[in-house]
Amino acid sequence: MNITSEGSTLQVAGLAELNAANASAFRDQVRAAIQPQHVNVLLDFSQTRFVDSSGLGALISIHKSLCGRGGVVRILNPTPPVQQILELTRMHRIFEVTRS
């Protein structure tokens, strides 16, 4: 997983799966990387093949952290299986899902 910062945006990429095995570490690493200037978190899920309920919980935790400061979490280019999970759980209504 790669975490980069550019201005008010924190970008996370290179995540193959987000599941019970790595959800806590993912959440903790992203939350630790969020600085006061960050109001946007971009999660590039173009390489992410799978997200389970623990992964969704981690995403919600990050979302709550950012909402307190008026920030936004965007999911960029989710793979079809991840897009399907987001839609089945209606998480696509909570997060901005974009394709570029």
Phi and psi in radians as a Rosetta constraint file:
Dihedral C 1 N 2 CA 2 C 2 CIRCULARHARMONIC -1.996 0.35
Dihedral N 2 CA 2 C 2 N 3 CIRCULARHARMONIC 2.258 0.35
Dihedral C 2 N 3 CA 3 C 3 CIRCULARHARMONIC -2.079 0.35
Dihedral N 3 CA 3 C 3 N 4 CIRCULARHARMONIC 2.136 0.35
Dihedral C 3 N 4 CA 4 C 4 CIRCULARHARMONIC -2.234 0.35
Dihedral N 4 CA 4 C 4 N 5 CIRCULARHARMONIC 2.720 0.35
Dihedral C 4 N 5 CA 5 C 5 CIRCULARHARMONIC -2.206 0.35
Dihedral N 5 CA 5 C 5 N 6 CIRCULARHARMONIC 2.380 0.35
Dihedral C 5 N 6 CA 6 C 6 CIRCULARHARMONIC -2.510 0.35
Dihedral N 6 CA 6 C 6 N 7 CIRCULARHARMONIC 1.828 0.35
Dihedral C 6 N 7 CA 7 C 7 CIRCULARHARMONIC 1.117 0.35
Dihedral N 7 CA 7 C 7 N 8 CIRCULARHARMONIC -2.125 0.35
Dihedral C 7 N 8 CA 8 C 8 CIRCULARHARMONIC -1.598 0.35
Dihedral N 8 CA 8 C 8 N 9 CIRCULARHARMONIC 0.144 0.35
Dihedral C 8 N 9 CA 9 C 9 CIRCULARHARMONIC -2.043 0.35
Dihedral N 9 CA 9 C 9 N 10 CIRCULARHARMONIC 2.328 0.35
Dihedral C 9 N 10 CA 10 C 10 CIRCULARHARMONIC -1.911 0.35
Dihedral N 10 CA 10 C 10 N 11 CIRCULARHARMONIC 2.214 0.35
Dihedral C 10 N 11 CA 11 C 11 CIRCULARHARMONIC -2.031 0.35
Dihedral N 11 CA 11 C 11 N 12 CIRCULARHARMONIC 2.351 0.35
Dihedral C 11 N 12 CA 12 C 12 CIRCULARHARMONIC -2.087 0.35
Dihedral N 12 CA 12 C 12 N 13 CIRCULARHARMONIC 2.252 0.35
Dihedral C 12 N 13 CA 13 C 13 CIRCULARHARMONIC -2.517 0.35
Dihedral N 13 CA 13 C 13 N 14 CIRCULARHARMONIC 2.977 0.35
Dihedral C 13 N 14 CA 14 C 14 CIRCULARHARMONIC 1.375 0.35
Dihedral N 14 CA 14 C 14 N 15 CIRCULARHARMONIC 0.472 0.35
Dihedral C 14 N 15 CA 15 C 15 CIRCULARHARMONIC -1.737 0.35
Dihedral N 15 CA 15 C 15 N 16 CIRCULARHARMONIC 2.067 0.35
Dihedral C 15 N 16 CA 16 C 16 CIRCULARHARMONIC -1.357 0.35
Dihedral N 16 CA 16 C 16 N 17 CIRCULARHARMONIC -0.734 0.35
Dihedral C 16 N 17 CA 17 C 17 CIRCULARHARMONIC -2.517 0.35
Dihedral N 17 CA 17 C 17 N 18 CIRCULARHARMONIC 2.665 0.35
Dihedral C 17 N 18 CA 18 C 18 CIRCULARHARMONIC -2.259 0.35
Dihedral N 18 CA 18 C 18 N 19 CIRCULARHARMONIC 1.721 0.35
Dihedral C 18 N 19 CA 19 C 19 CIRCULARHARMONIC -2.443 0.35
Dihedral N 19 CA 19 C 19 N 20 CIRCULARHARMONIC -2.997 0.35
Dihedral C 19 N 20 CA 20 C 20 CIRCULARHARMONIC -1.009 0.35
Dihedral N 20 CA 20 C 20 N 21 CIRCULARHARMONIC -0.532 0.35
Dihedral C 20 N 21 CA 21 C 21 CIRCULARHARMONIC -1.224 0.35
Dihedral N 21 CA 21 C 21 N 22 CIRCULARHARMONIC -0.510 0.35
Dihedral C 21 N 22 CA 22 C 22 CIRCULARHARMONIC -2.258 0.35
Dihedral N 22 CA 22 C 22 N 23 CIRCULARHARMONIC 0.036 0.35
Dihedral C 22 N 23 CA 23 C 23 CIRCULARHARMONIC -1.094 0.35
Dihedral N 23 CA 23 C 23 N 24 CIRCULARHARMONIC -0.746 0.35
Dihedral C 23 N 24 CA 24 C 24 CIRCULARHARMONIC -1.142 0.35
Dihedral N 24 CA 24 C 24 N 25 CIRCULARHARMONIC -0.765 0.35
Dihedral C 24 N 25 CA 25 C 25 CIRCULARHARMONIC -1.125 0.35
Dihedral N 25 CA 25 C 25 N 26 CIRCULARHARMONIC -0.725 0.35
Dihedral C 25 N 26 CA 26 C 26 CIRCULARHARMONIC -1.019 0.35
Dihedral N 26 CA 26 C 26 N 27 CIRCULARHARMONIC -0.910 0.35
Dihedral C 26 N 27 CA 27 C 27 CIRCULARHARMONIC -1.006 0.35
Dihedral N 27 CA 27 C 27 N 28 CIRCULARHARMONIC -0.835 0.35
Dihedral C 27 N 28 CA 28 C 28 CIRCULARHARMONIC -1.135 0.35
Dihedral N 28 CA 28 C 28 N 29 CIRCULARHARMONIC -0.715 0.35
Dihedral C 28 N 29 CA 29 C 29 CIRCULARHARMONIC -1.161 0.35
Dihedral N 29 CA 29 C 29 N 30 CIRCULARHARMONIC -0.737 0.35
Dihedral C 29 N 30 CA 30 C 30 CIRCULARHARMONIC -1.193 0.35
Dihedral N 30 CA 30 C 30 N 31 CIRCULARHARMONIC -0.790 0.35
Dihedral C 30 N 31 CA 31 C 31 CIRCULARHARMONIC -1.089 0.35
Dihedral N 31 CA 31 C 31 N 32 CIRCULARHARMONIC -0.656 0.35
Dihedral C 31 N 32 CA 32 C 32 CIRCULARHARMONIC -1.174 0.35
Dihedral N 32 CA 32 C 32 N 33 CIRCULARHARMONIC -0.535 0.35
Dihedral C 32 N 33 CA 33 C 33 CIRCULARHARMONIC -1.401 0.35
Dihedral N 33 CA 33 C 33 N 34 CIRCULARHARMONIC -0.343 0.35
Dihedral C 33 N 34 CA 34 C 34 CIRCULARHARMONIC -1.229 0.35
Dihedral N 34 CA 34 C 34 N 35 CIRCULARHARMONIC 2.120 0.35
Dihedral C 34 N 35 CA 35 C 35 CIRCULARHARMONIC -1.850 0.35
Dihedral N 35 CA 35 C 35 N 36 CIRCULARHARMONIC 2.893 0.35
Dihedral C 35 N 36 CA 36 C 36 CIRCULARHARMONIC -0.963 0.35
Dihedral N 36 CA 36 C 36 N 37 CIRCULARHARMONIC -0.536 0.35
Dihedral C 36 N 37 CA 37 C 37 CIRCULARHARMONIC -1.374 0.35
Dihedral N 37 CA 37 C 37 N 38 CIRCULARHARMONIC -0.248 0.35
Dihedral C 37 N 38 CA 38 C 38 CIRCULARHARMONIC -1.384 0.35
Dihedral N 38 CA 38 C 38 N 39 CIRCULARHARMONIC 2.058 0.35
Dihedral C 38 N 39 CA 39 C 39 CIRCULARHARMONIC -2.050 0.35
Dihedral N 39 CA 39 C 39 N 40 CIRCULARHARMONIC -0.102 0.35
Dihedral C 39 N 40 CA 40 C 40 CIRCULARHARMONIC -2.225 0.35
Dihedral N 40 CA 40 C 40 N 41 CIRCULARHARMONIC 2.329 0.35
Dihedral C 40 N 41 CA 41 C 41 CIRCULARHARMONIC -2.119 0.35
Dihedral N 41 CA 41 C 41 N 42 CIRCULARHARMONIC 2.088 0.35
Dihedral C 41 N 42 CA 42 C 42 CIRCULARHARMONIC -1.791 0.35
Dihedral N 42 CA 42 C 42 N 43 CIRCULARHARMONIC 2.126 0.35
Dihedral C 42 N 43 CA 43 C 43 CIRCULARHARMONIC -1.858 0.35
Dihedral N 43 CA 43 C 43 N 44 CIRCULARHARMONIC 1.828 0.35
Dihedral C 43 N 44 CA 44 C 44 CIRCULARHARMONIC -1.425 0.35
Dihedral N 44 CA 44 C 44 N 45 CIRCULARHARMONIC 1.806 0.35
Dihedral C 44 N 45 CA 45 C 45 CIRCULARHARMONIC -1.783 0.35
Dihedral N 45 CA 45 C 45 N 46 CIRCULARHARMONIC 0.462 0.35
Dihedral C 45 N 46 CA 46 C 46 CIRCULARHARMONIC -1.199 0.35
Dihedral N 46 CA 46 C 46 N 47 CIRCULARHARMONIC -0.340 0.35
Dihedral C 46 N 47 CA 47 C 47 CIRCULARHARMONIC -1.932 0.35
Dihedral N 47 CA 47 C 47 N 48 CIRCULARHARMONIC 0.033 0.35
Dihedral C 47 N 48 CA 48 C 48 CIRCULARHARMONIC -1.507 0.35
Dihedral N 48 CA 48 C 48 N 49 CIRCULARHARMONIC 2.077 0.35
Dihedral C 48 N 49 CA 49 C 49 CIRCULARHARMONIC -1.617 0.35
Dihedral N 49 CA 49 C 49 N 50 CIRCULARHARMONIC -0.372 0.35
Dihedral C 49 N 50 CA 50 C 50 CIRCULARHARMONIC -2.669 0.35
Dihedral N 50 CA 50 C 50 N 51 CIRCULARHARMONIC 2.419 0.35
Dihedral C 50 N 51 CA 51 C 51 CIRCULARHARMONIC -2.374 0.35
Dihedral N 51 CA 51 C 51 N 52 CIRCULARHARMONIC 2.251 0.35
Dihedral C 51 N 52 CA 52 C 52 CIRCULARHARMONIC -1.902 0.35
Dihedral N 52 CA 52 C 52 N 53 CIRCULARHARMONIC -2.987 0.35
Dihedral C 52 N 53 CA 53 C 53 CIRCULARHARMONIC -1.129 0.35
Dihedral N 53 CA 53 C 53 N 54 CIRCULARHARMONIC -0.581 0.35
Dihedral C 53 N 54 CA 54 C 54 CIRCULARHARMONIC -1.145 0.35
Dihedral N 54 CA 54 C 54 N 55 CIRCULARHARMONIC -0.695 0.35
Dihedral C 54 N 55 CA 55 C 55 CIRCULARHARMONIC -1.123 0.35
Dihedral N 55 CA 55 C 55 N 56 CIRCULARHARMONIC -0.724 0.35
Dihedral C 55 N 56 CA 56 C 56 CIRCULARHARMONIC -1.104 0.35
Dihedral N 56 CA 56 C 56 N 57 CIRCULARHARMONIC -0.668 0.35
Dihedral C 56 N 57 CA 57 C 57 CIRCULARHARMONIC -1.081 0.35
Dihedral N 57 CA 57 C 57 N 58 CIRCULARHARMONIC -0.698 0.35
Dihedral C 57 N 58 CA 58 C 58 CIRCULARHARMONIC -1.114 0.35
Dihedral N 58 CA 58 C 58 N 59 CIRCULARHARMONIC -0.713 0.35
Dihedral C 58 N 59 CA 59 C 59 CIRCULARHARMONIC -1.101 0.35
Dihedral N 59 CA 59 C 59 N 60 CIRCULARHARMONIC -0.734 0.35
Dihedral C 59 N 60 CA 60 C 60 CIRCULARHARMONIC -1.117 0.35
Dihedral N 60 CA 60 C 60 N 61 CIRCULARHARMONIC -0.697 0.35
Dihedral C 60 N 61 CA 61 C 61 CIRCULARHARMONIC -1.069 0.35
Dihedral N 61 CA 61 C 61 N 62 CIRCULARHARMONIC -0.765 0.35
Dihedral C 61 N 62 CA 62 C 62 CIRCULARHARMONIC -1.131 0.35
Dihedral N 62 CA 62 C 62 N 63 CIRCULARHARMONIC -0.727 0.35
Dihedral C 62 N 63 CA 63 C 63 CIRCULARHARMONIC -1.025 0.35
Dihedral N 63 CA 63 C 63 N 64 CIRCULARHARMONIC -0.810 0.35
Dihedral C 63 N 64 CA 64 C 64 CIRCULARHARMONIC -1.107 0.35
Dihedral N 64 CA 64 C 64 N 65 CIRCULARHARMONIC -0.684 0.35
Dihedral C 64 N 65 CA 65 C 65 CIRCULARHARMONIC -1.061 0.35
Dihedral N 65 CA 65 C 65 N 66 CIRCULARHARMONIC -0.702 0.35
Dihedral C 65 N 66 CA 66 C 66 CIRCULARHARMONIC -1.403 0.35
Dihedral N 66 CA 66 C 66 N 67 CIRCULARHARMONIC -0.594 0.35
Dihedral C 66 N 67 CA 67 C 67 CIRCULARHARMONIC -1.077 0.35
Dihedral N 67 CA 67 C 67 N 68 CIRCULARHARMONIC -0.562 0.35
Dihedral C 67 N 68 CA 68 C 68 CIRCULARHARMONIC -1.065 0.35
Dihedral N 68 CA 68 C 68 N 69 CIRCULARHARMONIC -0.384 0.35
Dihedral C 68 N 69 CA 69 C 69 CIRCULARHARMONIC -1.980 0.35
Dihedral N 69 CA 69 C 69 N 70 CIRCULARHARMONIC 0.236 0.35
Dihedral C 69 N 70 CA 70 C 70 CIRCULARHARMONIC 1.376 0.35
Dihedral N 70 CA 70 C 70 N 71 CIRCULARHARMONIC 0.369 0.35
Dihedral C 70 N 71 CA 71 C 71 CIRCULARHARMONIC -1.585 0.35
Dihedral N 71 CA 71 C 71 N 72 CIRCULARHARMONIC 3.047 0.35
Dihedral C 71 N 72 CA 72 C 72 CIRCULARHARMONIC -2.335 0.35
Dihedral N 72 CA 72 C 72 N 73 CIRCULARHARMONIC 2.441 0.35
Dihedral C 72 N 73 CA 73 C 73 CIRCULARHARMONIC -1.856 0.35
Dihedral N 73 CA 73 C 73 N 74 CIRCULARHARMONIC 2.190 0.35
Dihedral C 73 N 74 CA 74 C 74 CIRCULARHARMONIC -2.040 0.35
Dihedral N 74 CA 74 C 74 N 75 CIRCULARHARMONIC 2.385 0.35
Dihedral C 74 N 75 CA 75 C 75 CIRCULARHARMONIC -1.819 0.35
Dihedral N 75 CA 75 C 75 N 76 CIRCULARHARMONIC 2.110 0.35
Dihedral C 75 N 76 CA 76 C 76 CIRCULARHARMONIC -1.828 0.35
Dihedral N 76 CA 76 C 76 N 77 CIRCULARHARMONIC 2.243 0.35
Dihedral C 76 N 77 CA 77 C 77 CIRCULARHARMONIC 0.881 0.35
Dihedral N 77 CA 77 C 77 N 78 CIRCULARHARMONIC 0.967 0.35
Dihedral C 77 N 78 CA 78 C 78 CIRCULARHARMONIC -1.157 0.35
Dihedral N 78 CA 78 C 78 N 79 CIRCULARHARMONIC 2.516 0.35
Dihedral C 78 N 79 CA 79 C 79 CIRCULARHARMONIC -1.196 0.35
Dihedral N 79 CA 79 C 79 N 80 CIRCULARHARMONIC 2.798 0.35
Dihedral C 79 N 80 CA 80 C 80 CIRCULARHARMONIC -0.932 0.35
Dihedral N 80 CA 80 C 80 N 81 CIRCULARHARMONIC -0.740 0.35
Dihedral C 80 N 81 CA 81 C 81 CIRCULARHARMONIC -1.126 0.35
Dihedral N 81 CA 81 C 81 N 82 CIRCULARHARMONIC -0.645 0.35
Dihedral C 81 N 82 CA 82 C 82 CIRCULARHARMONIC -1.225 0.35
Dihedral N 82 CA 82 C 82 N 83 CIRCULARHARMONIC -0.727 0.35
Dihedral C 82 N 83 CA 83 C 83 CIRCULARHARMONIC -1.027 0.35
Dihedral N 83 CA 83 C 83 N 84 CIRCULARHARMONIC -0.717 0.35
Dihedral C 83 N 84 CA 84 C 84 CIRCULARHARMONIC -1.107 0.35
Dihedral N 84 CA 84 C 84 N 85 CIRCULARHARMONIC -0.762 0.35
Dihedral C 84 N 85 CA 85 C 85 CIRCULARHARMONIC -1.098 0.35
Dihedral N 85 CA 85 C 85 N 86 CIRCULARHARMONIC -0.743 0.35
Dihedral C 85 N 86 CA 86 C 86 CIRCULARHARMONIC -1.069 0.35
Dihedral N 86 CA 86 C 86 N 87 CIRCULARHARMONIC -0.693 0.35
Dihedral C 86 N 87 CA 87 C 87 CIRCULARHARMONIC -1.296 0.35
Dihedral N 87 CA 87 C 87 N 88 CIRCULARHARMONIC -0.726 0.35
Dihedral C 87 N 88 CA 88 C 88 CIRCULARHARMONIC -1.088 0.35
Dihedral N 88 CA 88 C 88 N 89 CIRCULARHARMONIC -0.624 0.35
Dihedral C 88 N 89 CA 89 C 89 CIRCULARHARMONIC -1.619 0.35
Dihedral N 89 CA 89 C 89 N 90 CIRCULARHARMONIC 0.000 0.35
Dihedral C 89 N 90 CA 90 C 90 CIRCULARHARMONIC 1.108 0.35
Dihedral N 90 CA 90 C 90 N 91 CIRCULARHARMONIC 0.358 0.35
Dihedral C 90 N 91 CA 91 C 91 CIRCULARHARMONIC -1.241 0.35
Dihedral N 91 CA 91 C 91 N 92 CIRCULARHARMONIC -0.335 0.35
Dihedral C 91 N 92 CA 92 C 92 CIRCULARHARMONIC -1.156 0.35
Dihedral N 92 CA 92 C 92 N 93 CIRCULARHARMONIC -0.218 0.35
Dihedral C 92 N 93 CA 93 C 93 CIRCULARHARMONIC -1.531 0.35
Dihedral N 93 CA 93 C 93 N 94 CIRCULARHARMONIC -0.350 0.35
Dihedral C 93 N 94 CA 94 C 94 CIRCULARHARMONIC -1.554 0.35
Dihedral N 94 CA 94 C 94 N 95 CIRCULARHARMONIC -0.770 0.35
Dihedral C 94 N 95 CA 95 C 95 CIRCULARHARMONIC -1.742 0.35
Dihedral N 95 CA 95 C 95 N 96 CIRCULARHARMONIC 2.594 0.35
Dihedral C 95 N 96 CA 96 C 96 CIRCULARHARMONIC -1.367 0.35
Dihedral N 96 CA 96 C 96 N 97 CIRCULARHARMONIC 2.109 0.35
Dihedral C 96 N 97 CA 97 C 97 CIRCULARHARMONIC -1.902 0.35
Dihedral N 97 CA 97 C 97 N 98 CIRCULARHARMONIC 2.110 0.35
Dihedral C 97 N 98 CA 98 C 98 CIRCULARHARMONIC -2.243 0.35
Dihedral N 98 CA 98 C 98 N 99 CIRCULARHARMONIC 2.668 0.35
Dihedral C 98 N 99 CA 99 C 99 CIRCULARHARMONIC -2.096 0.35
Dihedral N 99 CA 99 C 99 N 100 CIRCULARHARMONIC 2.420 0.35
